[in-house]
């Protein structure tokens, strides 16, 4: 039997993980990456939940970990509360993190994917450097996926994330700060050695973060700026020998914008579907595990973005009162489990009119 050739477009975590698994399974894998270096430019906060590291122990990420996080301080205006969970997440150097996955993989760097077309037997790939054929195509080419734009039915809304790294003196060592401000939130992440990552997701992110830094009187030396697009949505992820993966498939948490863990899980499902030649099962597995979380997250995002100030404060006060339950049952990556831990309280029924009104505002 001829060896199946697979082309992966995009050398981010999801693309690299599926490439590694498929290469180890004996497939011939071609990886195309438009940038000159793996992991750069950085377009992620670099905060990754412990579930990722527990599920992908066969990769050595030690050199990429900068700090271990033991909880979060959540703010809404002047009100706040603290959640403590030892080792809930890790701060990583995303360049080193991605490069850890790319070991033993042959990646064609600085090569831009242009288009693809199918014939009866092969998929013809065109890049800015060459033209070649492949049996299967995996689009892990990020939030502005060119592969997704070629015939996939998809709903996607894009947000802009922006983060600065600052050398400063803050009383924040193992805790992150989350300052709620629609459409997402602002954050402060302690990287270690006096360096903090301060970021936001907003319509005017640069202006928002400058205002946030001034308001909180944060003074220090700015080291660099990192920015990227966060794609929120859902749609087709498989169509006739072509798969979407990671940000290209909007395998992203709608409430926080994090995508590393969901993309990693999807890479496992995709590997399984290719190994069994049951390509359509990729969509089914993703829908069962990741899709459920994304659907619920999209609904909650719609509600959150349409809350007025009074409604948001009322819900924040309730969540603050559930600190103990959140510390015990809250999940960094599976938000529906966190929500289920809250709705057991009969008081949640008092928010039904608010949630219904908020949802209807967006129809």
C-alpha positions, 0 to 999 in steps of 0.5 A, a space after each residue: 500500500 502506498 504511504 498516505 501523504 498529508 500536508 499540514 498548513 500552519 506550525 502552531 501547537 495544533 498543527 505541530 501536534 497532529 503532525 507529530 502524531 501522524 509522522 509517528 504513525 508512518 504517514 509522510 507529513 509535509 508542514 508549511 509555515 508562513 513565518 520565518 521561525 516557529 512560535 514567532 510572532 507571539 500572538 497569545 497570552 501564554 497562560 495554559 491550563 494544567 489539563 494540557 500538560 497532564 494530557 500531553 506528557 510525551 512532550 517535554 515542555 520544561 524549558 518553556 515554563 516560566 511560572 506556575 499560577 496558583 489562582 486569580 484575583 477577579 475585579 469588577 471596578 472596585 469590587 473583587 474576590 480571590 480564587 486559589 487553586 494550586 498549579 491551575 495553570 502555567 505561564 509559558 514562553 510561546 516560542 519555546 513551547 511551540 519549538 518543543 512540539 516541533 522537534 524531529 519535524 521537518 517544517 518548510 518555513 517562510 512559505 505561504 499557502 496560496 490555494 488548493 483544488 481537488 481532483 478525483 485522487 489528489 489535492 493540488 497545493 499552491 504556495 508562493 514557492 511551488 505547486 505539489 499534490 497531497 492525499 489529505 490537507 489539514 488547515 491549521 493556518 490560524 484565525 484568517 485561514 485561507 483554507 477555511 475560506 475555500 468552501 467551508 460554511 462557517 460563522 466566525 467573529 474576530 476579536 483583537 488581543 493585545 499584550 505588553 510585557 513590562 519590567 516592573 514591581 507589582 505585588 503579584 507572584 503566583 496569581 493572575 489578575 482579571 479585570 472584567 471589561 467587555 467584550 472580554 477582560 483585561 489581565 495581568 500575568 506574572 511571567 517571573 523575574 519582575 516581568 508582567 504580561 498586561 493585556 486586553 481584548 477590545 475594539 481599541 486594544 492599544 488605547 484600552 491597555 494604555 488607559 488600564 496601565 495609567 489607571 493602575 499606576 503601573 510604571 516600568 520598562 516596556 520590553 515588547 508588544 504582542 498581538 493577535 486575532 481571536 476567532 470565535 465561532 463554529 462551522 464545518 471542520 471537514 469536507 472531502 479530504 480537507 480538515 480544519 484544526 485549531 484557530 482555523 476551526 475556531 477551536 477556541 474557548 468563547 468566554 476567554 479566547 484560549 485555544 491551545 488545549 481545545 486545538 490539542 484535543 482536536 489534534 488527537 481526534 483528527 489523528 484517530 480519524 485518519 488512522 481509521 480512515 473514517 475521516 468524517 468521525 473527526 467532526 463527530 468526535 470534536 462536536 461531542 467533546 469540544 463542540 458542546 463547550 463551544 456552543 454553551 460558550 457562544 451562548 454565554 458570550 452573547 449574554 455577557 456582551 449584552 449585559 448592562 452595568 447593573 446586571 453585570 454587577 448583580 451577577 458578579 456579586 452572586 459569583 463572588 458569593 460562590 467562591 468556595 464552590 469555584 475553588 473546589 469545582 471550577 475548571 480552567 478549560 471546561 467552563 460548562 462544568 464551572 457553570 454547572 457547579 453554580 446553577 445548583 444554587 436556587 438563587 440562580 433562578 433570580 437571574 433568569 429574567 436578566 439572562 432572558 432579557 439580555 439574550 433577546 436584546 441581541 436577536 
